[in-house]
Amino acid sequence: MKIMVIGGGGREHAIIKKLRQSPKITEIYALPGNGGIAQDAVCTGIGAKDIPEIVNFAKNNSIDFAVVAPDDPLVLGAVDELEKIGVPCFGPDKNAAVIEGSKVFSKDLMKKYGIPTAKYEVFTDMQKALAYLDTAPIPTVVKADGLALGKGVIIAATRDEAKGAVRSMMEDKVFGESGSQIVIEEFLEGPEVSVLTFTDGNTLVPMVSSMDHKRARDNDEGLNTGGMGTVAPNPYYTDEIAKECMEKIFLPTIKAMNAENRTFKGCLYFGLMLTKDGPKVIEYNCRFGDPETQVVLPLLESDLFEIMQAVRNGMLSETEVKFSSGSACCVIMASDGYPEKYEKGFEISLPSPEPAGTEIYVAGAKLEGGKLLTNGGRVLGVTAKSDDLKSAINKAYEAVKLVHFKNAFYRTDIGQRALKAFKKEV
């Protein structure tokens, strides 16, 4: 079968590498792909948001199945347009992708159906938002309503910081129209957990839990980024908490979406905070997370393509979804200066072959003159899996030492917080 995967980052590289293991697939195209993905798929250069061109490509190349991976094309309705021409897709339609596309929608959904989340207020008027902040509890969280490349959330430690965030979103339009409506919500405390799930709208199957590391620097210092590394499983996510999340959050969310005539089929991501009052939803994503995918999919033992077909066809309850009992660690290698200013165009040297039990996922790189060059802030995700977390972390960092490019930057403490949590349990 001929498959196309829409997107061009490390998450898409992880999805493509896992799909290549399926005996059913003969060809994989990436739209647009990147210089590293080109080793594993035919890269087309077609932008992930260029839906008319995506549809034309699917028609002209007799595509049998499409995986729409990023948030933007899902929210813009890529699945709807592809399904119209008879191309089955993995991913929610536009109607369901709103669960990520609008934070106001998702917060109102949780409130209406009693799904635990932070208390919040919605504002379309900047002056009213600023007046509210005069008495709101601090710290607080300010969120742009729409998509903002994962950067539309500001955790404000002071009133001035919170008001500055409101002005930048609503007056300066730093996130464009995404900030014309905002959510100001209660600051929650506790360990964070990411849980990706497969769902066909009726059955829901959680994947292995993971722990993201958002801050740019060691010891969780520095600016927030798109993610500097991940480990799986997350030690804070116990069997007892998993059961509670299934009963109070996961299944109620699927039922709520069905009740709203927005049946969700695809990968529904739950960003959770384990508070003293129990688990609460921080955010929903309508797709695989990045870089969580880079640790979750290496632990998947079942055929990813079969699962994706089952999700699309409403047959997930009859399909095996099996994960290994091991652990995985992903260290993001970025360009120095990320997430602010950084240089591009440096040659990347990768180990060949990759060390056993290791996968190198390319996020921001291009091919030029036969050379792989840096072309983004987050350049690579170096992932290793092993029987236990400590050895997975060690293997990942051993592999990092085999990768070279000028101005390479990475955190040296990915997974240390998780190791400490595991020690506390013993």
Secondary structure, DSSP 8 states (H G I E B T S, - for coil): -EEEEEE-SHHHHHHHHHHTT-TT--EEEEEE--TTGGGTSEE----TT-HHHHHHHHHHTT--EEEE-SHHHHHHTHHHHHHHTT--EES--HHHHHHHH-HHHHHHHHHHHT--B--EEEES-HHHHHHHHTTS-SSEEEEESS--TT--EEEESSHHHHHHHHHHHHTS-TTGGGGSSEEEEE---S-EEEEEEEE-SS-EEE---BEE--EEEGGGEEEE-S-SEEEES-TT--HHHHHHHIIIIIHHHHHHHHHTT----EEEEEEEEEETTEEEEEEEESS--TTTHHHHGGGB-S-HHHHHHHHHHT-GGGS---B-SSEEEEEEEEETTTTS------B-B--SS--TTEEEEESSEEEETTEEEE-SSEEEEEEEEESSHHHHHHHHHHHHTT-B-TTEE--S-TTHHHHHHHHHH-
